[in-house]
């Protein structure tokens, strides 16, 4: 079933320090994760065509909480704390990474993971650990090589092909594409991937509606 999801209607629900403060673990969640300077907030704003949905900062590492956004009924985006930024105090970094790890390991409604990394500095150790974890948990991954406008077209294509080839080593469902919030590169690819991951939520709604209609018709026939 083809469903048109209006990402521009996405709105903020809540921020939580850990999964115990998140709403019920139901529906479909797609999580966005990446190093603190990977352009995660900008990608969310571009995806939804909203300048201020996710707060951007000139100082990386400001996303300290798990932020939950509603895309549609039963469909959510989760903005996870950025990781790996050297200038964040160690205790704070450990706290963020603990809440990120708990979410990834315990949240049953997580059905897809978007991992963002600077196209010029991809696949750092923490990026790879995150992808290996997702593959081990049978969660599909969409890697976005952000700030793609920083490279010329030829270099960009070469880098994408190189990372795609290296990603075969993860052994799971890992897709790699270039992305640029500034130039709009890869936005349609991202939306199509999210459409695919959210599709079961709409199929379930259609099934429930069919059952309701069948029940009503059955009652009328009695």
MIVO-306944 format. One record per residue: residue in three letters; x, y, z of N, C-alpha, C in turn. Coordinates in steps of 0.05 Angstrom, whole numbers, plus 5000, padded with zeros to 4 digits. Example, Ala and Ser with C-alpha at 12.3 -4.5 7.8 and 13.67 -1.06 7.14 Angstrom:
# MIVO-306944
Ala526448865156524649105156526449345156
Ser525749555142527349795143525850015157
# end
This chain:
# MIVO-306944
Unk501749765000500050005000501850255000
Unk501250434982502750684980501350904996
Unk502751025015501651225032503351475031
Unk502051705028503451955027503652065056
Unk506152075065506652175092507452475090
Unk506052635105506652925104508652995127
Unk511152985120513253025140513253315151
Unk512053495135511953775145510053805169
Unk508453605174506553615197507853505222
Unk510353415220511753305244511953515266
Unk511353425290511553615313512753485337
Unk513853655354515253565378513253455399
Unk513953235412512353115432513553155460
Unk515953065464517253085490520253035489
Unk521553125510524453065514524652895539
Unk526452695538526752525561529752465567
Unk530452455592533252395599534052105594
Unk531951925594532351645590529751515581
Unk529851255574527451125563525151105583
Unk525751115609523651095629521751335628
Unk522651555616521051795615519751835587
Unk520051635570518751645543515951545545
Unk514251615526511451505525511551205520
Unk509151075519508950785516510650695492
Unk511750455495513450335475511650195454
Unk510450355436508650245416508850405390
Unk507650295369507850425343510550375330
Unk511350545312513950515298515650765303
Unk518050725312519950945316522350905298
Unk523251125286525651135271527551325286
Unk529951225293531751385308533951505290
Unk534651755297536851895283539151915303
Unk541551815295543851825313546351905297
Unk548252015311550652095298552452255316
Unk554952295307556752455323555652735326
Unk556452875346555253135353555553345332
Unk557453315314557953515293557153405265
Unk555353205264554653075239552453215224
Unk551153415237548953555224546253425227
Unk545853295250543353145255540953325256
Unk541153545271538853725274538153845247
Unk540153925231539654045205538253845187
Unk538953585188537753385171534753355179
Unk534153365204531353335213529653575204
Unk530853815205529454045196528954045166
Unk530953945151530653925122528553705115
Unk528653485128526753265123523853365126
Unk523353525147520653615153520053885142
Unk521954005128521654275117520754475139
Unk522054455162521554635184524254735195
Unk524554985196527155095204527755045234
Unk525755045250526255035279525254785293
Unk524754565278523754325291525854215311
Unk528254175301530454085318532354315321
Unk533054375345534854605350537654555340
Unk538654745324541354725315543154915331
Unk545654845333547455005349550155015336
Unk551555245339554255265329556255115347
Unk555155035371556854875389555854595390
Unk557154405376556254125375556054005403
Unk554153815407553953685432551753785450
Unk549953965439547954085455545453905458
Unk545153695441542853515444543453325467
Unk542353385491543053235514540853035522
Unk538553055509536252895516535352725492
Unk533652525497532352385476529852545468
Unk529752635443527552805435525652645416
Unk523052655423521052495408519252685392
Unk518852615366517152765348515052585336
Unk512652685333510552525320510352605291
Unk510552405273510352445244507452415235
Unk506252195245503452125238502551935259
Unk500051845258498951665278500651405278
Unk501851345302503451105305506251125293
Unk507051355283509651395271511151625284
Unk513551555294515151755309518051765299
Unk519251995302522152025299523352075326
Unk525651945331527051985356529852105350
Unk530352335361532952465358534552395383
Unk536652225379538252125401540552315407
Unk541552315431543852495438546252445420
Unk547552655412549952625396552152495413
Unk553952365399556152235413558852305402
Unk560952255418563652275408564852555405
Unk563652755417564753025415566753075438
Unk569153135431571353135450571053355472
Unk569753575465569653805484567453775505
Unk565853555504563753515524565153385548
Unk564553475573565653355597565153055598
Unk567052905607566952615607564452505621
Unk563752615645561452505660558852555644
Unk558652785631556252845615556152665591
Unk558452625578558652455555557752165562
Unk558652065585557951795594554951775599
Unk553851985611550951995616549351975590
Unk550152145571548652145545548851875531
Unk551351765531551751515517550251285531
Unk549951305557548351095571545451105563
Unk544351355561541451375553541151295524
Unk543051355507542951265479543050965477
Unk544850845492545150555492542650415502
Unk541450515523538950395534536750405514
Unk536550625500534350655480534750445458
Unk537150435448537750255425537349965433
Unk537949885457537749615465535049525475
Unk533449715486530949635499528349725486
Unk528549915467526050025456525049845433
Unk522849705439521749505420520549635395
Unk519649885397518350015374520350125354
Unk522950105360525050195342525150005318
Unk524550115294524449955270526450035248
Unk527850255253529850345233531650545246
Unk534150545237536150725248537550885226
Unk537451145228538851325210541451415224
Unk543751345212546351415224547551635206
Unk548051865217549152085202552152115208
Unk553652165187556552215190557452405168
Unk559352575175560552765156561852605134
Unk561052665109562152525086565152535084
Unk566352745097569252775096570652615118
Unk569152525138570352375161568452145169
Unk567851965151565951755157567051515172
Unk565251355183565751105195567951105217
Unk567551295236569251295260568451055277
Unk570050995297569550755313566650745324
Unk565750965336563050965348560850925327
Unk561251035303559350995281559150705274
Unk561450575272561450285265560250115287
Unk560850185312559650035334556650045334
Unk555650285327552750325326551450155304
Unk552750145281551749995258551849695264
Unk554049605275554349325282552149235302
Unk551549415322549449355341546749325326
Unk546149505309543649505294543349245278
Unk545449175263545448935247544948695264
Unk546348685287546048455305543248435316
Unk541848665317539048665327536948655305
Unk537948605280536148585257534648845251
Unk535949075257534749335252536049445227
Unk534549525206535649645182536949915187
Unk538949975172540450225176540650385150
Unk540050645152540550825130542751015139
Unk545050985126547351165131547051415113
Unk547151645125547151895110549852025113
Unk551152055090553752195089553152495086
Unk553052635109552152915109554353105099
Unk553453355095555153565086556353495059
Unk554753355042555753255016556353484998
Unk555253725003555853964986558754054989
Unk560153955010562854035015564853904995
Unk563853694981565453564961564353614933
Unk566153624913565253644886563953384877
Unk562253394856560653164848562252914845
Unk564452924832566152684827567152564853
Unk568252734870569252644896567052534913
Unk564752654912562452574928561552284919
Unk561352254893560551984883562551774890
Unk565051834888567251654895567051574925
Unk566551764942566451714971564051534977
Unk561751594965559351434970559851144962
Unk561051104938561550834929563550684947
Unk565550834957567450714975566150625001
Unk564450795013563150725038561050505034
Unk559750505011557850285005559250015004
Unk561650014991563149764989564049675016
Unk565049855033566049785059563749695078
Unk561249795072558949725089557949445085
Unk558849315063558149035059559148865082
Unk561348955094562548805116560748795141
Unk558848975144557048965167555148725165
Unk554648625141553048385137550048415140
Unk549048655144546148685148544948865127
Unk542548975133541149155116542149445121
Unk544249515107545549775111545749915084
Unk544250135081544350295057545950555062
Unk547350645041549050885044548351085022
Unk547851335029547251545010548351805019
Unk548951974999549852245005547552425014
Unk548152625030546052795040547153075045
Unk545553275038546253555044543753715051
Unk543753815075541453985083541454245067
Unk543854345061544154595047543154575019
Unk543854365004543154334976540754154971
Unk539754024992537553844988538253574976
Unk540753504976541753254965540853024983
Unk539552824972538852584987536252605004
Unk534852825003532452855019530252665010
Unk529852634984527852444974528552154982
Unk531152094981532051824988531351775017
Unk531751965035531151945063528151905067
Unk526552075054523652055057522551785048
Unk523651695025522751435015523451205034
Unk525751225046526551015066524751025090
Unk524051265100522251285123519451185115
Unk518551255091515951155081515850845083
Unk518050725075518250425075518050325104
Unk519550455122519550355150516950405165
Unk515550625157513050685171510650545159
Unk510950425135508650305121507050105138
Unk508249935154506649745170504549885189
Unk505150125198503250275215500750335200
Unk500950405175498650475158497150215150
Unk498650005145497449755138495749645161
Unk496749685186495249595209492749755212
Unk492950025207490550195209488450115189
Unk489350045165487449965144486049705151
Unk487649515163486549255171484449295193
Unk485049475212483149525234480549645223
Unk480849825203478449955191476749745177
Unk478049565162476649355148475149175167
Unk476449105190475148935210472649075222
Unk472949345226470749495237468349505218
Unk468949545192466749555172465449285170
Unk467049065170465948795169464148735193
Unk464948835216463348785241460748935239
Unk460849185229458349345226456449225206
Unk457549125184455848995164454548735174
Unk456148595191455148355203452848405222
Unk453148625237451048695257448448785242
Unk448848925220446549015204445048785191
Unk446548565185445348335172443848155191
Unk444348195217443048015237440148105242
# end
